[in-house]
Amino acid sequence: MASLDQLNERALALPVIGFLLLTPPILLIFNDESEIWGIPTLYFYAFVIWVFLIILGKLLTNRLIKSELVYAKKPLPPSSTSEDGGKQD
């Protein structure tokens, strides 16, 4: 498992990489008349990058939450579906 510092660095790098992949100089590479499955290449590229960033963000978020709980040695918060209806004294 990656350390908390490595995960934090990845969390910082993800939006930076996403920004760079969606800037005009890179987008202009795909701005031509060709199509992929009937979709213009530019739109296809932008959609694939967008979905890729969402998936990576979700995976990274899950790993960050798990590692922060491990390093902090805290139990998971109680769910609101407990026997007392989520009410705390």
Secondary structure by P-SEA (a helix, b strand, c coil): cccaaaaaaaaaaaaaaaaaaacaaaaaaaccccccccccaaaaaaaaaaaaaaaaaaaaaaaaaaaaaaaaccccccccccccccccc
